[in-house]
Each structure stands twice: as structure tokens, then as C-alpha cells.
Amino acid sequence: MEDMRDKAVVVTGAGGGIGAALARAFAARGARVAVNDLDADRARTVAGEVGGVAVPGDASGIVPAAREALGGTIDVFCANAGIAPAGGPEAPEDAWEAAWDVNVMAHVRAARDLLPAWLERGRGRFVATVSAAGMLTMVGSAPYSVSKHAALAFAEWLSVTYRHRGIDVHAVCPQGVRTDMLASASTAGELVLQPTAIEPEDVAAAVLEAVDEGRFLVLPHPEVGRYAVARASDTDAWLGAMNHVQRKLETIQRDR
């Protein structure tokens, strides 16, 4: 079991859902946790629960404030904040920009701020909440699917580039998780995600297991790995199967 006693951990989007579960899980192992969320009250509530510190605000650019709140260092950074605007190419430009900014660029900016100190001391851990959409896709939300693919690609790049220099990277790729995001996912969430939805605590447990094992991919839903293999080995068959889901979604929406 990875020793987390007195390690400095930052979790973004931790006012609820997966982020709050991660904050609790790391704190249970003895870590000092900085809880970030746009909602300052929710951040303070979770921080109070785990004996941590609240660092409210936009997840982008949070590293300097979190580092100061934790006493000058960060050992683990969980880039967990995310948004899932609905729609395809017709989605408003600002929805696409927001998805890219929160789901991808917040990770890039955090890495930019974290890496100099991590590389100097030869260790650091970056945990990216990607979602199964990053390995597969998600019907009903092109901005989410596209940006989560990019988030996975960035996490892979970090691992390829820095693992020999002591930087551990984990990509967390669950399907449905019982959070506010799932509750707001409308018909697509009901059809694709809710039938196999798990609790945020299950995701946090899978993350800590991957940390203990030094494993990049975190698959709280093991079937996601099988789907990814099917996607890679017979892409046309996989696309056809997903298109079947899309057509079923359209039928449900039309009949309501």
C-alpha cells in the first residue's frame, strides 16, 4: 500500500461526486488534502470533513494557491474537475470552449505549474479523471467526448515523457457514476450510463488500487477495457454498435 501519510494532495472539482470521494480516500490514508471547487461552500464542507484545507475557485491555475495552502509542496494532483455540455457541432462555441478549457487545458496548466518542482526532486503523481468517453465515446455530447479523448492523450503523453524521471500518471476512466453530472445527463445518461452506474467511492477505491500497483489505466468498470479492445480490433463493428445506441436514443427522444 502506497504510504500517503502527510503527503500533500490536491483534488479539483472536489465539492461532491468523485472529487469528494477522492479527497476522503486520500485523507483516510493520512494525506493532507486541498479541496478545490468552484462552489466555495461545498469546498469548505468537504475540507472540514477530511481535516483538509479549502482552495475554492476555477480549477485552472489553482496550483500556486494550493501549494501555499499545503505548506509549499504538492505530492499528488488530482485533475478531477470536468463538465459535459450536450450537443454536437451545433453546440454553442462557448460550450466547446468551456469543455476544452476545463477538461483539457486545466490539466495542461496544472502540469505546467507542477512539473518543474516534481522533476527537480524526482517524484510526483498526476491523476487525471478522464472517463470512459476518453477511451470510447459518449452519445449525445461531442464536446465531452472530444475533450476527454484529448485529456487521455495528454495523460499518456505525460507518462511517456516523464515516467523515467519519477512522475507517475494515472488516467481514471469510469462509465456511469452516481453524481450530479450523471443526474443531468438526460436521456443519454439514462440509456447508456445509469444501468451500470457505480458510487463515487468505488471510483476512489479503484484509484488507490491503481496507485498501489503503479498502473496507468484506472478502470472502475472493467468492461471498458474490453470495449476498448473491441474498438481497436474491429473499429467498423464497434462504430456500428455505437450507432445502434444512437438510433435507440433518437427513438426514445422522439417518443417522449
Contacts in CASP RR format, 6 or more apart in sequence:
PFRMAT RR
TARGET T0000
AUTHOR 0000-0000-0000
METHOD contacts of the structure
MODEL  1
MEDMRDKAVVVTGAGGGIGAALARAFAARGARVAVNDLDADRARTVAGEV
GGVAVPGDASGIVPAAREALGGTIDVFCANAGIAPAGGPEAPEDAWEAAW
DVNVMAHVRAARDLLPAWLERGRGRFVATVSAAGMLTMVGSAPYSVSKHA
ALAFAEWLSVTYRHRGIDVHAVCPQGVRTDMLASASTAGELVLQPTAIEP
EDVAAAVLEAVDEGRFLVLPHPEVGRYAVARASDTDAWLGAMNHVQRKLE
TIQRDR
1 29 0 8 1.000
1 212 0 8 1.000
2 29 0 8 1.000
2 208 0 8 1.000
2 211 0 8 1.000
2 212 0 8 1.000
3 29 0 8 1.000
4 26 0 8 1.000
4 29 0 8 1.000
4 30 0 8 1.000
4 31 0 8 1.000
4 76 0 8 1.000
5 29 0 8 1.000
5 30 0 8 1.000
5 31 0 8 1.000
6 30 0 8 1.000
6 31 0 8 1.000
6 32 0 8 1.000
7 26 0 8 1.000
7 30 0 8 1.000
7 31 0 8 1.000
7 32 0 8 1.000
7 75 0 8 1.000
7 76 0 8 1.000
8 31 0 8 1.000
8 32 0 8 1.000
8 34 0 8 1.000
8 67 0 8 1.000
8 70 0 8 1.000
8 71 0 8 1.000
8 72 0 8 1.000
8 73 0 8 1.000
8 74 0 8 1.000
8 75 0 8 1.000
8 76 0 8 1.000
9 23 0 8 1.000
9 26 0 8 1.000
9 31 0 8 1.000
9 32 0 8 1.000
9 33 0 8 1.000
9 34 0 8 1.000
9 74 0 8 1.000
9 75 0 8 1.000
9 76 0 8 1.000
9 77 0 8 1.000
9 78 0 8 1.000
10 33 0 8 1.000
10 34 0 8 1.000
10 36 0 8 1.000
10 55 0 8 1.000
10 62 0 8 1.000
10 63 0 8 1.000
10 66 0 8 1.000
10 70 0 8 1.000
10 74 0 8 1.000
10 76 0 8 1.000
10 77 0 8 1.000
10 78 0 8 1.000
11 19 0 8 1.000
11 22 0 8 1.000
11 23 0 8 1.000
11 26 0 8 1.000
11 33 0 8 1.000
11 34 0 8 1.000
11 35 0 8 1.000
11 36 0 8 1.000
11 78 0 8 1.000
11 80 0 8 1.000
12 19 0 8 1.000
12 36 0 8 1.000
12 37 0 8 1.000
12 59 0 8 1.000
12 62 0 8 1.000
12 78 0 8 1.000
12 79 0 8 1.000
12 80 0 8 1.000
12 81 0 8 1.000
12 106 0 8 1.000
12 110 0 8 1.000
13 19 0 8 1.000
13 36 0 8 1.000
13 37 0 8 1.000
13 38 0 8 1.000
13 59 0 8 1.000
13 80 0 8 1.000
13 81 0 8 1.000
13 82 0 8 1.000
14 20 0 8 1.000
14 22 0 8 1.000
14 23 0 8 1.000
14 35 0 8 1.000
14 36 0 8 1.000
14 37 0 8 1.000
14 43 0 8 1.000
14 46 0 8 1.000
14 78 0 8 1.000
14 80 0 8 1.000
15 35 0 8 1.000
15 37 0 8 1.000
15 39 0 8 1.000
15 42 0 8 1.000
15 43 0 8 1.000
15 45 0 8 1.000
15 46 0 8 1.000
16 37 0 8 1.000
16 42 0 8 1.000
16 46 0 8 1.000
16 179 0 8 1.000
16 180 0 8 1.000
16 200 0 8 1.000
17 177 0 8 1.000
17 179 0 8 1.000
17 180 0 8 1.000
17 200 0 8 1.000
18 80 0 8 1.000
18 129 0 8 1.000
18 172 0 8 1.000
18 174 0 8 1.000
18 177 0 8 1.000
18 179 0 8 1.000
18 200 0 8 1.000
18 203 0 8 1.000
18 204 0 8 1.000
19 78 0 8 1.000
19 80 0 8 1.000
19 129 0 8 1.000
19 200 0 8 1.000
19 204 0 8 1.000
20 35 0 8 1.000
20 46 0 8 1.000
20 200 0 8 1.000
21 199 0 8 1.000
21 200 0 8 1.000
21 201 0 8 1.000
21 203 0 8 1.000
21 204 0 8 1.000
22 78 0 8 1.000
22 80 0 8 1.000
22 127 0 8 1.000
22 203 0 8 1.000
22 204 0 8 1.000
22 207 0 8 1.000
23 33 0 8 1.000
23 35 0 8 1.000
23 46 0 8 1.000
23 47 0 8 1.000
23 49 0 8 1.000
23 50 0 8 1.000
23 52 0 8 1.000
24 46 0 8 1.000
24 49 0 8 1.000
24 50 0 8 1.000
24 201 0 8 1.000
24 204 0 8 1.000
25 201 0 8 1.000
25 204 0 8 1.000
25 205 0 8 1.000
25 207 0 8 1.000
25 208 0 8 1.000
26 33 0 8 1.000
26 76 0 8 1.000
26 208 0 8 1.000
27 33 0 8 1.000
27 50 0 8 1.000
27 51 0 8 1.000
27 52 0 8 1.000
29 208 0 8 1.000
31 75 0 8 1.000
31 76 0 8 1.000
32 52 0 8 1.000
32 53 0 8 1.000
32 70 0 8 1.000
33 47 0 8 1.000
33 50 0 8 1.000
33 51 0 8 1.000
33 52 0 8 1.000
33 53 0 8 1.000
34 47 0 8 1.000
34 52 0 8 1.000
34 53 0 8 1.000
34 54 0 8 1.000
34 55 0 8 1.000
34 66 0 8 1.000
34 69 0 8 1.000
34 70 0 8 1.000
34 74 0 8 1.000
35 43 0 8 1.000
35 44 0 8 1.000
35 46 0 8 1.000
35 47 0 8 1.000
35 50 0 8 1.000
35 52 0 8 1.000
35 53 0 8 1.000
35 54 0 8 1.000
35 55 0 8 1.000
36 43 0 8 1.000
36 54 0 8 1.000
36 55 0 8 1.000
36 56 0 8 1.000
36 57 0 8 1.000
36 59 0 8 1.000
36 62 0 8 1.000
36 66 0 8 1.000
36 81 0 8 1.000
37 43 0 8 1.000
37 46 0 8 1.000
37 56 0 8 1.000
37 57 0 8 1.000
37 81 0 8 1.000
38 56 0 8 1.000
38 57 0 8 1.000
38 58 0 8 1.000
38 59 0 8 1.000
38 81 0 8 1.000
39 56 0 8 1.000
40 54 0 8 1.000
40 56 0 8 1.000
40 57 0 8 1.000
43 54 0 8 1.000
43 55 0 8 1.000
43 56 0 8 1.000
43 57 0 8 1.000
44 54 0 8 1.000
44 56 0 8 1.000
46 54 0 8 1.000
47 53 0 8 1.000
47 54 0 8 1.000
48 54 0 8 1.000
53 69 0 8 1.000
53 70 0 8 1.000
55 62 0 8 1.000
55 65 0 8 1.000
55 66 0 8 1.000
55 69 0 8 1.000
58 106 0 8 1.000
59 79 0 8 1.000
59 81 0 8 1.000
59 82 0 8 1.000
59 102 0 8 1.000
59 106 0 8 1.000
59 110 0 8 1.000
60 101 0 8 1.000
60 102 0 8 1.000
60 105 0 8 1.000
60 106 0 8 1.000
60 109 0 8 1.000
60 110 0 8 1.000
61 106 0 8 1.000
61 109 0 8 1.000
61 110 0 8 1.000
61 113 0 8 1.000
62 110 0 8 1.000
63 74 0 8 1.000
63 77 0 8 1.000
63 109 0 8 1.000
63 110 0 8 1.000
63 113 0 8 1.000
63 114 0 8 1.000
64 113 0 8 1.000
66 74 0 8 1.000
67 73 0 8 1.000
67 74 0 8 1.000
73 117 0 8 1.000
74 114 0 8 1.000
74 117 0 8 1.000
75 123 0 8 1.000
75 124 0 8 1.000
75 125 0 8 1.000
76 124 0 8 1.000
76 125 0 8 1.000
76 126 0 8 1.000
76 127 0 8 1.000
77 110 0 8 1.000
77 114 0 8 1.000
77 125 0 8 1.000
77 126 0 8 1.000
77 127 0 8 1.000
78 127 0 8 1.000
78 129 0 8 1.000
79 106 0 8 1.000
79 107 0 8 1.000
79 110 0 8 1.000
79 126 0 8 1.000
79 127 0 8 1.000
79 128 0 8 1.000
79 129 0 8 1.000
79 151 0 8 1.000
80 127 0 8 1.000
80 129 0 8 1.000
81 102 0 8 1.000
81 106 0 8 1.000
82 102 0 8 1.000
82 103 0 8 1.000
82 129 0 8 1.000
82 181 0 8 1.000
83 98 0 8 1.000
83 99 0 8 1.000
83 102 0 8 1.000
83 103 0 8 1.000
83 144 0 8 1.000
83 181 0 8 1.000
84 99 0 8 1.000
84 138 0 8 1.000
84 141 0 8 1.000
84 143 0 8 1.000
84 144 0 8 1.000
84 181 0 8 1.000
84 184 0 8 1.000
84 185 0 8 1.000
85 91 0 8 1.000
85 95 0 8 1.000
85 96 0 8 1.000
85 98 0 8 1.000
85 99 0 8 1.000
85 141 0 8 1.000
85 143 0 8 1.000
85 144 0 8 1.000
86 140 0 8 1.000
86 141 0 8 1.000
86 186 0 8 1.000
86 188 0 8 1.000
87 95 0 8 1.000
87 140 0 8 1.000
87 141 0 8 1.000
87 142 0 8 1.000
87 143 0 8 1.000
88 140 0 8 1.000
88 141 0 8 1.000
88 142 0 8 1.000
88 143 0 8 1.000
89 142 0 8 1.000
91 142 0 8 1.000
91 143 0 8 1.000
95 143 0 8 1.000
96 143 0 8 1.000
98 143 0 8 1.000
99 143 0 8 1.000
99 144 0 8 1.000
99 146 0 8 1.000
99 147 0 8 1.000
100 143 0 8 1.000
100 147 0 8 1.000
100 150 0 8 1.000
102 147 0 8 1.000
103 144 0 8 1.000
103 147 0 8 1.000
103 148 0 8 1.000
103 150 0 8 1.000
103 151 0 8 1.000
104 147 0 8 1.000
104 150 0 8 1.000
104 151 0 8 1.000
104 154 0 8 1.000
107 128 0 8 1.000
107 151 0 8 1.000
107 154 0 8 1.000
107 155 0 8 1.000
108 154 0 8 1.000
110 126 0 8 1.000
111 126 0 8 1.000
111 154 0 8 1.000
111 158 0 8 1.000
114 124 0 8 1.000
114 126 0 8 1.000
115 162 0 8 1.000
115 167 0 8 1.000
118 124 0 8 1.000
118 166 0 8 1.000
118 167 0 8 1.000
119 162 0 8 1.000
119 165 0 8 1.000
119 167 0 8 1.000
122 165 0 8 1.000
122 166 0 8 1.000
122 167 0 8 1.000
123 166 0 8 1.000
123 167 0 8 1.000
123 168 0 8 1.000
124 166 0 8 1.000
124 167 0 8 1.000
124 168 0 8 1.000
125 167 0 8 1.000
125 168 0 8 1.000
125 169 0 8 1.000
125 170 0 8 1.000
125 211 0 8 1.000
126 155 0 8 1.000
126 158 0 8 1.000
126 167 0 8 1.000
126 168 0 8 1.000
126 169 0 8 1.000
126 170 0 8 1.000
127 169 0 8 1.000
127 170 0 8 1.000
127 172 0 8 1.000
127 207 0 8 1.000
127 211 0 8 1.000
128 151 0 8 1.000
128 152 0 8 1.000
128 154 0 8 1.000
128 155 0 8 1.000
128 169 0 8 1.000
128 170 0 8 1.000
128 171 0 8 1.000
128 172 0 8 1.000
129 172 0 8 1.000
130 148 0 8 1.000
130 151 0 8 1.000
130 152 0 8 1.000
130 155 0 8 1.000
130 171 0 8 1.000
130 172 0 8 1.000
130 173 0 8 1.000
131 138 0 8 1.000
131 144 0 8 1.000
131 148 0 8 1.000
131 172 0 8 1.000
131 173 0 8 1.000
131 174 0 8 1.000
131 175 0 8 1.000
132 138 0 8 1.000
132 173 0 8 1.000
132 174 0 8 1.000
132 175 0 8 1.000
132 176 0 8 1.000
132 221 0 8 1.000
132 224 0 8 1.000
132 227 0 8 1.000
133 141 0 8 1.000
133 144 0 8 1.000
133 145 0 8 1.000
133 148 0 8 1.000
133 149 0 8 1.000
134 145 0 8 1.000
134 148 0 8 1.000
134 149 0 8 1.000
134 151 0 8 1.000
134 152 0 8 1.000
134 173 0 8 1.000
135 152 0 8 1.000
135 173 0 8 1.000
135 224 0 8 1.000
135 225 0 8 1.000
135 227 0 8 1.000
135 228 0 8 1.000
135 231 0 8 1.000
136 224 0 8 1.000
136 227 0 8 1.000
136 228 0 8 1.000
136 231 0 8 1.000
136 242 0 8 1.000
137 145 0 8 1.000
137 242 0 8 1.000
138 144 0 8 1.000
138 145 0 8 1.000
138 148 0 8 1.000
138 188 0 8 1.000
138 192 0 8 1.000
139 188 0 8 1.000
139 191 0 8 1.000
139 192 0 8 1.000
139 242 0 8 1.000
139 245 0 8 1.000
139 246 0 8 1.000
139 249 0 8 1.000
140 188 0 8 1.000
140 246 0 8 1.000
140 249 0 8 1.000
141 188 0 8 1.000
151 171 0 8 1.000
152 171 0 8 1.000
152 173 0 8 1.000
155 169 0 8 1.000
155 170 0 8 1.000
155 171 0 8 1.000
155 216 0 8 1.000
156 169 0 8 1.000
156 171 0 8 1.000
156 216 0 8 1.000
158 167 0 8 1.000
158 169 0 8 1.000
159 167 0 8 1.000
159 169 0 8 1.000
159 216 0 8 1.000
162 169 0 8 1.000
163 169 0 8 1.000
168 211 0 8 1.000
168 214 0 8 1.000
169 216 0 8 1.000
170 207 0 8 1.000
170 210 0 8 1.000
170 211 0 8 1.000
170 214 0 8 1.000
170 215 0 8 1.000
170 216 0 8 1.000
170 217 0 8 1.000
170 218 0 8 1.000
171 216 0 8 1.000
171 217 0 8 1.000
171 218 0 8 1.000
172 203 0 8 1.000
172 206 0 8 1.000
172 207 0 8 1.000
172 218 0 8 1.000
172 220 0 8 1.000
173 217 0 8 1.000
173 218 0 8 1.000
173 219 0 8 1.000
173 220 0 8 1.000
173 224 0 8 1.000
174 198 0 8 1.000
174 203 0 8 1.000
174 206 0 8 1.000
174 219 0 8 1.000
174 220 0 8 1.000
174 221 0 8 1.000
174 224 0 8 1.000
175 192 0 8 1.000
175 193 0 8 1.000
175 196 0 8 1.000
175 197 0 8 1.000
175 220 0 8 1.000
175 221 0 8 1.000
175 223 0 8 1.000
175 224 0 8 1.000
176 182 0 8 1.000
176 189 0 8 1.000
176 193 0 8 1.000
176 194 0 8 1.000
176 196 0 8 1.000
176 197 0 8 1.000
176 198 0 8 1.000
176 221 0 8 1.000
177 197 0 8 1.000
177 198 0 8 1.000
177 199 0 8 1.000
177 200 0 8 1.000
177 202 0 8 1.000
177 203 0 8 1.000
177 220 0 8 1.000
178 197 0 8 1.000
178 198 0 8 1.000
178 199 0 8 1.000
178 200 0 8 1.000
179 200 0 8 1.000
182 189 0 8 1.000
182 193 0 8 1.000
182 194 0 8 1.000
182 197 0 8 1.000
185 193 0 8 1.000
187 249 0 8 1.000
187 252 0 8 1.000
187 253 0 8 1.000
187 256 0 8 1.000
188 249 0 8 1.000
191 245 0 8 1.000
191 248 0 8 1.000
191 249 0 8 1.000
191 252 0 8 1.000
192 245 0 8 1.000
192 249 0 8 1.000
196 221 0 8 1.000
196 223 0 8 1.000
198 220 0 8 1.000
198 221 0 8 1.000
202 220 0 8 1.000
203 218 0 8 1.000
203 220 0 8 1.000
206 218 0 8 1.000
206 219 0 8 1.000
206 220 0 8 1.000
207 218 0 8 1.000
209 215 0 8 1.000
209 218 0 8 1.000
210 216 0 8 1.000
210 217 0 8 1.000
210 218 0 8 1.000
217 225 0 8 1.000
219 225 0 8 1.000
227 238 0 8 1.000
230 237 0 8 1.000
230 238 0 8 1.000
231 238 0 8 1.000
END
